[in-house]
């Protein structure tokens, strides 16, 4: 599935999202479920390769807060595009816990959500194979004005002084 | 003040606001095209069109146009009249959310309609969908004599903050915020997801009393007090904290349990507030503080209109009342004191006897626009009771205004009386409704057609909803009427004792639902019980409070039997 950066650029995916029934390889960047991370933390933490965790919808940013130093990627699952919990999780990871690694949106998201995800701190979005990438890229520039502060454009205070986001 | 800000008393969009609205129109045009090309499924398109105010109803699309905090200019009203004439059937419907709905819209025409609205700085953004909806307030804001804080300033700040909010556009369910700046609370703040009462402390600083978890619908709740005082600067941070807790913990497994009121109810207010307080403690501070310069800049946009320096006593006005009893009666019911001497706020009733509550024809909208230009600085308000308001009328011109209003059937002297009925569109239009609301309103209105009798009955609210979603706010009416479906037949459940004001209360069910044809007589029977027991000066709600529901129950079911 294509992977888009927050700029809209398609990039190669360095990570493998690992189902729970597959063994964890010794090398390579893998993403494990939150459940598996909790159960196999000792083994996984000692592994000498990049590790990410996939948060199911409903998990909170605080569920991985103590481990953020060790995690190179946090993937947020959107089971339904209408399920907007991931927007808050992304924002909390950035604003509350200061996470600087990759935050990835996976599952069912639509192009119109792309700019909102980016403004909440998401760095990559996994889009369906059938997606028309030009529509996703265009979505980033459709609305160029934002009325409120989010994660993107950190420097300014929440002023409601409208600023350009695209 | 530069010319780009336009007339005072109305927030005029500047170049940035206009650019945003136009971009949003183009965004929606693109979404419609992607839907038609199959790049968006109907399931994916639905919330996008809803966030642009477009519903699919029983017979056609309905477009719900935002009237932010219920204030609009004569130019905007003329544009609504034009759209009604060209794209609808020559009328529109003002709603309890202070918005305007057109009920006969073609999907293909909507991007153009939105473009026509954008030309006069209007839109339909977030009038539906699981997002923060149009913020509502007191229809007499900036004018009422009893006002402490002008709520428009904060309503506009909330409008900006909530517009396309990146984190809160896919909430568990819709989210409604109301704000009042007067102790009388004409905005029904305690039956909203968040209700704000703007007030001043002993140091004359502005802050908010915050209420949370109110709402009507299937599970009605009066809101709980979250904080007695949130300083102005922290207002948005506190709202962000509430919304963030709701977005994380609100139920998404059952749409009927997804509103914040259910979360507050299930967690309990203490536990809910523990989460909110923790979030608030983290996020309050410079980044989320509301900049006093910004507040001042928006306040300047809402400066009072150039009111003349008039004496409080107006001999012409007093003489007109003395010589024209019909005028005097209209003044008694349809006006409210203005904060400036020599001025008064006038309510234009959209509840003519036997009419459809909240409906206005394109001709009436144009007439109101002209009257607003001549009598009230070109400014109009929509009341959540589905009437219109000219807020700054000179007392010495009021008789002339009233005379003109009569010619347009906008002078029914019934504000607050038994025929000032709130009703949702009901089964005549709405895909959700179980029963019709409009004919019930018409039937009651005709039964009480005698205006002298209405005046003798006094202050009494009747609200009608065509289904449990309660768009007609039946729970908070003195007499509430709820349409239900019993095996394909329309029945109506009656409640008494609701109140939408500062003493908000949910009404109690009187007894089994009644068939449509018995409703007007049943309402009359309830009114007669009140008149029988009434003591001097008591309103319906006072008498009910004193004698209890039982006499009403007995009479209603004796009458219906």
Interface residues (C-beta under 8 A of the other chain):
Chain A: X60 X81 X82 X83 X84 X85 X87 X88 X89 X91 X92 X95 X96 X110 X112 X113 X115 X116 X117 X119 X120 X132 X135 X138 X142 X143 X144 X145 X146 X147 X148 X149 X150 X157 X158 X159 X160 X161 X162
Chain B: X16 X17 X19 X20 X23 X24 X26 X27 X30 X31 X34 X39 X40 X44 X47 X48 X130 X157 X160 X161 X163 X164 X165 X166 X167 X168 X169 X170 X171 X236 X237 X244 X247 X248 X252 X282 X283 X286 X287 X288 X289 X290 X291 X294
